[in-house]
């Protein structure tokens, strides 16, 4: 991993997900579900920045590498 992930709010992360082709599917409580083909990612939607571990798991769920994801920021 060549670059460190910046802090992202859920709102910014959702914009990136939509840019790479994920679409909003549903929401239950404070968790929004986005899908693209057979892939699904769940984004906790609140006002704080996402924790690094949560962000890594969401990126892993998209099927992109960290470097590929960072290019979309």
Backbone as XML, in Angstrom:
<?xml version="1.0"?>
<chain id="A" units="angstrom">
  <residue number="1" name="UNK">
    <atom name="N" x="0.854" y="-1.171" z="0.000"/>
    <atom name="CA" x="0.000" y="0.000" z="0.000"/>
    <atom name="C" x="0.897" y="1.231" z="0.000"/>
  </residue>
  <residue number="2" name="UNK">
    <atom name="N" x="0.836" y="1.974" z="-1.082"/>
    <atom name="CA" x="1.750" y="3.089" z="-1.229"/>
    <atom name="C" x="1.229" y="4.383" z="-0.615"/>
  </residue>
  <residue number="3" name="UNK">
    <atom name="N" x="-0.072" y="4.537" z="-0.525"/>
    <atom name="CA" x="-0.623" y="5.784" z="0.006"/>
    <atom name="C" x="-1.521" y="5.499" z="1.192"/>
  </residue>
  <residue number="4" name="UNK">
    <atom name="N" x="-1.528" y="6.427" z="2.111"/>
    <atom name="CA" x="-2.406" y="6.346" z="3.266"/>
    <atom name="C" x="-3.772" y="6.899" z="2.875"/>
  </residue>
  <residue number="5" name="UNK">
    <atom name="N" x="-4.802" y="6.253" z="3.369"/>
    <atom name="CA" x="-6.154" y="6.726" z="3.077"/>
    <atom name="C" x="-6.446" y="8.007" z="3.853"/>
  </residue>
  <residue number="6" name="UNK">
    <atom name="N" x="-7.051" y="8.982" z="3.203"/>
    <atom name="CA" x="-7.453" y="10.191" z="3.924"/>
    <atom name="C" x="-8.717" y="9.910" z="4.728"/>
  </residue>
  <residue number="7" name="UNK">
    <atom name="N" x="-9.027" y="10.777" z="5.656"/>
    <atom name="CA" x="-10.282" y="10.657" z="6.396"/>
    <atom name="C" x="-11.424" y="11.029" z="5.458"/>
  </residue>
  <residue number="8" name="UNK">
    <atom name="N" x="-12.457" y="10.205" z="5.447"/>
    <atom name="CA" x="-13.604" y="10.456" z="4.593"/>
    <atom name="C" x="-14.880" y="10.451" z="5.410"/>
  </residue>
  <residue number="9" name="UNK">
    <atom name="N" x="-15.782" y="11.348" z="5.066"/>
    <atom name="CA" x="-17.111" y="11.298" z="5.661"/>
    <atom name="C" x="-17.936" y="10.317" z="4.838"/>
  </residue>
  <residue number="10" name="UNK">
    <atom name="N" x="-18.994" y="9.768" z="5.399"/>
    <atom name="CA" x="-19.852" y="8.879" z="4.619"/>
    <atom name="C" x="-20.396" y="9.545" z="3.357"/>
  </residue>
  <residue number="11" name="UNK">
    <atom name="N" x="-20.699" y="10.838" z="3.440"/>
    <atom name="CA" x="-21.233" y="11.571" z="2.292"/>
    <atom name="C" x="-20.234" y="11.581" z="1.127"/>
  </residue>
  <residue number="12" name="UNK">
    <atom name="N" x="-18.956" y="11.832" z="1.420"/>
    <atom name="CA" x="-17.919" y="11.849" z="0.392"/>
    <atom name="C" x="-17.705" y="10.443" z="-0.163"/>
  </residue>
  <residue number="13" name="UNK">
    <atom name="N" x="-17.698" y="9.441" z="0.701"/>
    <atom name="CA" x="-17.537" y="8.059" z="0.271"/>
    <atom name="C" x="-18.658" y="7.653" z="-0.683"/>
  </residue>
  <residue number="14" name="UNK">
    <atom name="N" x="-19.879" y="8.059" z="-0.386"/>
    <atom name="CA" x="-21.023" y="7.717" z="-1.233"/>
    <atom name="C" x="-20.863" y="8.346" z="-2.613"/>
  </residue>
  <residue number="15" name="UNK">
    <atom name="N" x="-20.366" y="9.575" z="-2.679"/>
    <atom name="CA" x="-20.127" y="10.210" z="-3.982"/>
    <atom name="C" x="-19.115" y="9.416" z="-4.805"/>
  </residue>
  <residue number="16" name="UNK">
    <atom name="N" x="-18.070" y="8.905" z="-4.138"/>
    <atom name="CA" x="-17.068" y="8.096" z="-4.828"/>
    <atom name="C" x="-17.681" y="6.778" z="-5.296"/>
  </residue>
  <residue number="17" name="UNK">
    <atom name="N" x="-18.468" y="6.135" z="-4.447"/>
    <atom name="CA" x="-19.115" y="4.880" z="-4.827"/>
    <atom name="C" x="-20.012" y="5.070" z="-6.049"/>
  </residue>
  <residue number="18" name="UNK">
    <atom name="N" x="-20.760" y="6.163" z="-6.072"/>
    <atom name="CA" x="-21.635" y="6.440" z="-7.213"/>
    <atom name="C" x="-20.819" y="6.717" z="-8.472"/>
  </residue>
  <residue number="19" name="UNK">
    <atom name="N" x="-19.658" y="7.339" z="-8.313"/>
    <atom name="CA" x="-18.790" y="7.624" z="-9.446"/>
    <atom name="C" x="-18.272" y="6.320" z="-10.085"/>
  </residue>
  <residue number="20" name="UNK">
    <atom name="N" x="-18.037" y="5.292" z="-9.262"/>
    <atom name="CA" x="-17.518" y="4.029" z="-9.805"/>
    <atom name="C" x="-18.628" y="3.049" z="-10.170"/>
  </residue>
  <residue number="21" name="UNK">
    <atom name="N" x="-19.881" y="3.489" z="-10.078"/>
    <atom name="CA" x="-20.972" y="2.680" z="-10.597"/>
    <atom name="C" x="-21.890" y="2.021" z="-9.582"/>
  </residue>
  <residue number="22" name="UNK">
    <atom name="N" x="-21.677" y="2.249" z="-8.299"/>
    <atom name="CA" x="-22.571" y="1.673" z="-7.291"/>
    <atom name="C" x="-23.838" y="2.512" z="-7.209"/>
  </residue>
  <residue number="23" name="UNK">
    <atom name="N" x="-24.955" y="1.853" z="-6.962"/>
    <atom name="CA" x="-26.235" y="2.538" z="-6.846"/>
    <atom name="C" x="-26.845" y="2.273" z="-5.484"/>
  </residue>
  <residue number="24" name="UNK">
    <atom name="N" x="-27.534" y="3.287" z="-4.965"/>
    <atom name="CA" x="-28.234" y="3.135" z="-3.691"/>
    <atom name="C" x="-29.309" y="2.065" z="-3.847"/>
  </residue>
  <residue number="25" name="UNK">
    <atom name="N" x="-29.348" y="1.125" z="-2.891"/>
    <atom name="CA" x="-30.318" y="0.038" z="-2.953"/>
    <atom name="C" x="-31.380" y="0.185" z="-1.875"/>
  </residue>
  <residue number="26" name="UNK">
    <atom name="N" x="-30.928" y="0.341" z="-0.619"/>
    <atom name="CA" x="-31.886" y="0.497" z="0.477"/>
    <atom name="C" x="-31.164" y="1.043" z="1.702"/>
  </residue>
  <residue number="27" name="UNK">
    <atom name="N" x="-31.968" y="1.392" z="2.701"/>
    <atom name="CA" x="-31.416" y="1.881" z="3.966"/>
    <atom name="C" x="-32.176" y="1.246" z="5.101"/>
  </residue>
  <residue number="28" name="UNK">
    <atom name="N" x="-31.441" y="0.855" z="6.137"/>
    <atom name="CA" x="-32.063" y="0.356" z="7.353"/>
    <atom name="C" x="-31.363" y="1.052" z="8.518"/>
  </residue>
  <residue number="29" name="UNK">
    <atom name="N" x="-32.087" y="1.901" z="9.181"/>
    <atom name="CA" x="-31.487" y="2.679" z="10.264"/>
    <atom name="C" x="-30.468" y="3.646" z="9.685"/>
  </residue>
  <residue number="30" name="UNK">
    <atom name="N" x="-29.249" y="3.587" z="10.210"/>
    <atom name="CA" x="-28.212" y="4.504" z="9.743"/>
    <atom name="C" x="-27.245" y="3.826" z="8.778"/>
  </residue>
  <residue number="31" name="UNK">
    <atom name="N" x="-27.630" y="2.693" z="8.199"/>
    <atom name="CA" x="-26.774" y="1.981" z="7.257"/>
    <atom name="C" x="-27.404" y="1.987" z="5.863"/>
  </residue>
  <residue number="32" name="UNK">
    <atom name="N" x="-26.630" y="2.460" z="4.893"/>
    <atom name="CA" x="-27.100" y="2.506" z="3.516"/>
    <atom name="C" x="-26.402" y="1.403" z="2.726"/>
  </residue>
  <residue number="33" name="UNK">
    <atom name="N" x="-27.168" y="0.712" z="1.899"/>
    <atom name="CA" x="-26.650" y="-0.394" z="1.110"/>
    <atom name="C" x="-26.549" y="0.057" z="-0.346"/>
  </residue>
  <residue number="34" name="UNK">
    <atom name="N" x="-25.371" y="-0.172" z="-0.944"/>
    <atom name="CA" x="-25.120" y="0.157" z="-2.339"/>
    <atom name="C" x="-24.744" y="-1.114" z="-3.075"/>
  </residue>
  <residue number="35" name="UNK">
    <atom name="N" x="-25.222" y="-1.257" z="-4.309"/>
    <atom name="CA" x="-24.947" y="-2.456" z="-5.097"/>
    <atom name="C" x="-24.415" y="-2.084" z="-6.478"/>
  </residue>
  <residue number="36" name="UNK">
    <atom name="N" x="-23.621" y="-3.013" z="-7.017"/>
    <atom name="CA" x="-23.116" y="-2.926" z="-8.389"/>
    <atom name="C" x="-22.924" y="-4.358" z="-8.849"/>
  </residue>
  <residue number="37" name="UNK">
    <atom name="N" x="-23.801" y="-4.805" z="-9.731"/>
    <atom name="CA" x="-23.739" y="-6.201" z="-10.169"/>
    <atom name="C" x="-23.997" y="-7.127" z="-8.994"/>
  </residue>
  <residue number="38" name="UNK">
    <atom name="N" x="-23.050" y="-8.026" z="-8.722"/>
    <atom name="CA" x="-23.207" y="-8.942" z="-7.594"/>
    <atom name="C" x="-22.489" y="-8.448" z="-6.343"/>
  </residue>
  <residue number="39" name="UNK">
    <atom name="N" x="-21.920" y="-7.255" z="-6.390"/>
    <atom name="CA" x="-21.211" y="-6.695" z="-5.220"/>
    <atom name="C" x="-22.140" y="-5.789" z="-4.418"/>
  </residue>
  <residue number="40" name="UNK">
    <atom name="N" x="-21.957" y="-5.837" z="-3.116"/>
    <atom name="CA" x="-22.771" y="-5.022" z="-2.207"/>
    <atom name="C" x="-21.868" y="-4.453" z="-1.125"/>
  </residue>
  <residue number="41" name="UNK">
    <atom name="N" x="-22.010" y="-3.168" z="-0.838"/>
    <atom name="CA" x="-21.275" y="-2.552" z="0.269"/>
    <atom name="C" x="-22.264" y="-1.820" z="1.167"/>
  </residue>
  <residue number="42" name="UNK">
    <atom name="N" x="-21.968" y="-1.846" z="2.436"/>
    <atom name="CA" x="-22.813" y="-1.189" z="3.432"/>
    <atom name="C" x="-22.038" y="-0.026" z="4.022"/>
  </residue>
  <residue number="43" name="UNK">
    <atom name="N" x="-22.641" y="1.162" z="3.978"/>
    <atom name="CA" x="-21.993" y="2.370" z="4.475"/>
    <atom name="C" x="-22.746" y="2.872" z="5.699"/>
  </residue>
  <residue number="44" name="UNK">
    <atom name="N" x="-22.068" y="2.923" z="6.863"/>
    <atom name="CA" x="-22.712" y="3.530" z="8.025"/>
    <atom name="C" x="-22.816" y="5.033" z="7.786"/>
  </residue>
  <residue number="45" name="UNK">
    <atom name="N" x="-24.028" y="5.574" z="7.857"/>
    <atom name="CA" x="-24.251" y="6.972" z="7.509"/>
    <atom name="C" x="-24.452" y="7.795" z="8.775"/>
  </residue>
  <residue number="46" name="UNK">
    <atom name="N" x="-23.425" y="8.570" z="9.125"/>
    <atom name="CA" x="-23.482" y="9.468" z="10.280"/>
    <atom name="C" x="-22.621" y="10.681" z="9.986"/>
  </residue>
  <residue number="47" name="UNK">
    <atom name="N" x="-22.500" y="11.597" z="10.924"/>
    <atom name="CA" x="-21.815" y="12.854" z="10.655"/>
    <atom name="C" x="-20.303" y="12.810" z="10.875"/>
  </residue>
  <residue number="48" name="UNK">
    <atom name="N" x="-19.782" y="11.750" z="11.484"/>
    <atom name="CA" x="-18.346" y="11.661" z="11.766"/>
    <atom name="C" x="-17.599" y="11.020" z="10.603"/>
  </residue>
  <residue number="49" name="UNK">
    <atom name="N" x="-16.274" y="11.199" z="10.594"/>
    <atom name="CA" x="-15.447" y="10.508" z="9.610"/>
    <atom name="C" x="-15.507" y="9.008" z="9.865"/>
  </residue>
  <residue number="50" name="UNK">
    <atom name="N" x="-15.366" y="8.244" z="8.788"/>
    <atom name="CA" x="-15.360" y="6.790" z="8.925"/>
    <atom name="C" x="-14.042" y="6.334" z="9.536"/>
  </residue>
  <residue number="51" name="UNK">
    <atom name="N" x="-14.094" y="5.289" z="10.341"/>
    <atom name="CA" x="-12.876" y="4.721" z="10.901"/>
    <atom name="C" x="-12.112" y="4.034" z="9.783"/>
  </residue>
  <residue number="52" name="UNK">
    <atom name="N" x="-10.785" y="3.991" z="9.920"/>
    <atom name="CA" x="-9.928" y="3.433" z="8.870"/>
    <atom name="C" x="-10.284" y="1.979" z="8.558"/>
  </residue>
  <residue number="53" name="UNK">
    <atom name="N" x="-10.532" y="1.166" z="9.569"/>
    <atom name="CA" x="-10.870" y="-0.236" z="9.361"/>
    <atom name="C" x="-12.169" y="-0.404" z="8.587"/>
  </residue>
  <residue number="54" name="UNK">
    <atom name="N" x="-13.147" y="0.428" z="8.902"/>
    <atom name="CA" x="-14.431" y="0.391" z="8.195"/>
    <atom name="C" x="-14.230" y="0.785" z="6.738"/>
  </residue>
  <residue number="55" name="UNK">
    <atom name="N" x="-13.447" y="1.820" z="6.506"/>
    <atom name="CA" x="-13.182" y="2.284" z="5.149"/>
    <atom name="C" x="-12.448" y="1.215" z="4.338"/>
  </residue>
  <residue number="56" name="UNK">
    <atom name="N" x="-11.461" y="0.546" z="4.945"/>
    <atom name="CA" x="-10.734" y="-0.528" z="4.260"/>
    <atom name="C" x="-11.685" y="-1.657" z="3.865"/>
  </residue>
  <residue number="57" name="UNK">
    <atom name="N" x="-12.597" y="-2.022" z="4.740"/>
    <atom name="CA" x="-13.540" y="-3.106" z="4.438"/>
    <atom name="C" x="-14.497" y="-2.715" z="3.311"/>
  </residue>
  <residue number="58" name="UNK">
    <atom name="N" x="-14.926" y="-1.464" z="3.279"/>
    <atom name="CA" x="-15.807" y="-1.001" z="2.211"/>
    <atom name="C" x="-15.059" y="-1.038" z="0.877"/>
  </residue>
  <residue number="59" name="UNK">
    <atom name="N" x="-13.810" y="-0.580" z="0.878"/>
    <atom name="CA" x="-13.009" y="-0.599" z="-0.347"/>
    <atom name="C" x="-12.796" y="-2.042" z="-0.810"/>
  </residue>
  <residue number="60" name="UNK">
    <atom name="N" x="-12.522" y="-2.930" z="0.122"/>
    <atom name="CA" x="-12.353" y="-4.345" z="-0.210"/>
    <atom name="C" x="-13.631" y="-4.891" z="-0.856"/>
  </residue>
  <residue number="61" name="UNK">
    <atom name="N" x="-14.783" y="-4.465" z="-0.371"/>
    <atom name="CA" x="-16.062" y="-4.904" z="-0.913"/>
    <atom name="C" x="-16.333" y="-4.405" z="-2.318"/>
  </residue>
  <residue number="62" name="UNK">
    <atom name="N" x="-15.690" y="-3.297" z="-2.708"/>
    <atom name="CA" x="-15.892" y="-2.777" z="-4.065"/>
    <atom name="C" x="-15.118" y="-3.580" z="-5.100"/>
  </residue>
  <residue number="63" name="UNK">
    <atom name="N" x="-14.106" y="-4.310" z="-4.661"/>
    <atom name="CA" x="-13.281" y="-5.072" z="-5.593"/>
    <atom name="C" x="-12.116" y="-4.272" z="-6.145"/>
  </residue>
  <residue number="64" name="UNK">
    <atom name="N" x="-11.945" y="-3.041" z="-5.694"/>
    <atom name="CA" x="-10.836" y="-2.203" z="-6.133"/>
    <atom name="C" x="-9.669" y="-2.315" z="-5.161"/>
  </residue>
  <residue number="65" name="UNK">
    <atom name="N" x="-8.467" y="-2.027" z="-5.642"/>
    <atom name="CA" x="-7.328" y="-1.925" z="-4.735"/>
    <atom name="C" x="-7.371" y="-0.544" z="-4.079"/>
  </residue>
  <residue number="66" name="UNK">
    <atom name="N" x="-6.581" y="-0.365" z="-3.048"/>
    <atom name="CA" x="-6.521" y="0.929" z="-2.350"/>
    <atom name="C" x="-6.090" y="2.019" z="-3.331"/>
  </residue>
  <residue number="67" name="UNK">
    <atom name="N" x="-5.059" y="1.732" z="-4.142"/>
    <atom name="CA" x="-4.548" y="2.720" z="-5.090"/>
    <atom name="C" x="-5.612" y="3.099" z="-6.126"/>
  </residue>
  <residue number="68" name="UNK">
    <atom name="N" x="-6.349" y="2.094" z="-6.628"/>
    <atom name="CA" x="-7.405" y="2.383" z="-7.603"/>
    <atom name="C" x="-8.495" y="3.254" z="-6.967"/>
  </residue>
  <residue number="69" name="UNK">
    <atom name="N" x="-8.854" y="2.954" z="-5.732"/>
    <atom name="CA" x="-9.887" y="3.717" z="-5.052"/>
    <atom name="C" x="-9.452" y="5.162" z="-4.849"/>
  </residue>
  <residue number="70" name="UNK">
    <atom name="N" x="-8.195" y="5.362" z="-4.451"/>
    <atom name="CA" x="-7.682" y="6.702" z="-4.182"/>
    <atom name="C" x="-7.742" y="7.565" z="-5.444"/>
  </residue>
  <residue number="71" name="UNK">
    <atom name="N" x="-7.563" y="6.973" z="-6.617"/>
    <atom name="CA" x="-7.642" y="7.734" z="-7.871"/>
    <atom name="C" x="-9.005" y="8.371" z="-8.081"/>
  </residue>
  <residue number="72" name="UNK">
    <atom name="N" x="-10.052" y="7.777" z="-7.501"/>
    <atom name="CA" x="-11.399" y="8.321" z="-7.665"/>
    <atom name="C" x="-11.714" y="9.445" z="-6.686"/>
  </residue>
  <residue number="73" name="UNK">
    <atom name="N" x="-10.834" y="9.671" z="-5.709"/>
    <atom name="CA" x="-11.075" y="10.744" z="-4.746"/>
    <atom name="C" x="-10.804" y="12.034" z="-5.441"/>
  </residue>
</chain>
